[in-house]
Amino acid sequence: MSQTATQPESANSDWRSLCRARRIDPAEVEMVASRYMAYRTYMKDHGGGLPLTGWFRFYRQEKASESGAQGGGVVSDCSATGEAIEQNVLTDPQGFLEILRLQLATQHST
């Protein structure tokens, strides 16, 4: 990804550094961030929606309810669906939310 003048490389690497330190997949953070941004875009014209903390709580509950039903496994540690193999949103929700906030501030600030 190319950096803009308002988005220096160091700001982009901060959330990625936290991912490495906490063993959280940055791709999972980006996937969840894109889902939140899609939600906010949709809700902009439909009443505003939930703030990040409330949305994340709901998202985490949905993921937890789905995790038991997906017992088929993943071939060769590869997920064709784009879903993370180890879902850090469930295993480290507070750490994940902290990184998600930083990623959103870095990538989606105006």
C-alpha positions as CSV (number, residue, x, y, z in Angstrom):
1,M,0.0,0.0,0.0
2,S,1.3,3.4,-0.8
3,Q,1.5,6.1,1.9
4,T,0.1,9.6,1.6
5,A,1.5,12.8,3.0
6,T,-1.0,12.5,5.9
7,Q,-0.1,8.9,6.6
8,P,3.6,8.4,7.2
9,E,5.1,4.9,7.1
10,S,5.7,5.0,10.9
11,A,2.0,5.4,11.6
12,N,1.1,2.5,9.4
13,S,3.8,0.3,11.0
14,D,2.6,1.1,14.6
15,W,-0.5,-1.1,14.4
16,R,1.4,-3.7,12.5
17,S,4.2,-3.7,15.2
18,L,1.5,-4.3,17.8
19,C,0.2,-7.2,15.7
20,R,3.6,-8.8,15.6
21,A,4.1,-8.3,19.4
22,R,0.7,-9.8,20.2
23,R,0.8,-12.5,17.5
24,I,-2.3,-11.1,15.8
25,D,-2.6,-11.5,12.1
26,P,-2.7,-8.0,10.4
27,A,-4.8,-9.5,7.6
28,E,-7.5,-10.3,10.2
29,V,-7.4,-6.7,11.5
30,E,-7.7,-5.3,8.0
31,M,-10.6,-7.7,7.3
32,V,-12.5,-6.6,10.4
33,A,-11.7,-3.0,9.8
34,S,-13.1,-3.2,6.3
35,R,-16.3,-4.8,7.7
36,Y,-16.7,-2.0,10.2
37,M,-16.1,0.7,7.6
38,A,-18.7,-1.0,5.3
39,Y,-21.1,-1.0,8.2
40,R,-20.5,2.7,9.0
41,T,-20.9,3.6,5.3
42,Y,-24.2,1.8,5.1
43,M,-25.5,3.2,8.4
44,K,-24.5,6.8,7.6
45,D,-27.8,7.1,5.7
46,H,-29.8,4.8,8.1
47,G,-29.5,6.4,11.5
48,G,-25.7,6.4,12.2
49,G,-25.3,2.9,13.8
50,L,-23.2,1.8,16.7
51,P,-19.8,3.2,17.7
52,L,-16.8,0.8,17.3
53,T,-17.0,-0.6,20.8
54,G,-20.7,-1.6,20.5
55,W,-20.3,-2.9,17.0
56,F,-17.2,-4.9,18.0
57,R,-19.0,-6.5,20.9
58,F,-21.8,-7.7,18.5
59,Y,-19.2,-8.8,15.9
60,R,-17.3,-10.9,18.4
61,Q,-20.6,-12.5,19.6
62,E,-21.4,-13.4,16.0
63,K,-18.0,-14.9,15.5
64,A,-18.2,-16.9,18.7
65,S,-21.6,-18.3,17.7
66,E,-20.2,-19.3,14.2
67,S,-16.9,-20.9,15.5
68,G,-18.6,-24.1,16.8
69,A,-20.4,-24.7,13.6
70,Q,-17.2,-24.5,11.5
71,G,-15.6,-27.8,12.4
72,G,-14.5,-28.8,8.9
73,G,-10.9,-27.6,9.3
74,V,-8.7,-25.9,6.8
75,V,-6.6,-27.6,4.1
76,S,-2.8,-27.1,4.5
77,D,-3.2,-24.1,6.9
78,C,-4.8,-22.1,4.1
79,S,-8.3,-20.6,4.2
80,A,-9.9,-20.1,0.8
81,T,-12.6,-18.0,2.5
82,G,-10.3,-15.3,3.8
83,E,-11.2,-16.0,7.4
84,A,-8.4,-16.3,9.8
85,I,-7.4,-19.8,11.1
86,E,-6.9,-18.6,14.6
87,Q,-9.5,-15.8,15.2
88,N,-7.8,-13.4,17.5
89,V,-11.0,-11.4,17.7
90,L,-12.1,-14.3,19.9
91,T,-8.8,-15.3,21.7
92,D,-7.6,-11.7,22.5
93,P,-10.6,-9.4,22.1
94,Q,-9.1,-6.5,24.1
95,G,-5.8,-6.6,22.3
96,F,-7.6,-7.0,19.0
97,L,-9.8,-4.0,19.7
98,E,-6.9,-1.8,20.6
99,I,-5.1,-2.6,17.4
100,L,-8.3,-2.3,15.4
101,R,-8.8,1.3,16.8
102,L,-5.2,2.2,15.8
103,Q,-5.6,0.7,12.4
104,L,-8.8,2.5,11.7
105,A,-7.3,5.8,12.9
106,T,-4.3,5.3,10.7
107,Q,-6.0,4.0,7.6
108,H,-9.3,5.8,7.6
109,S,-8.7,9.2,9.1
110,T,-9.9,12.2,7.2
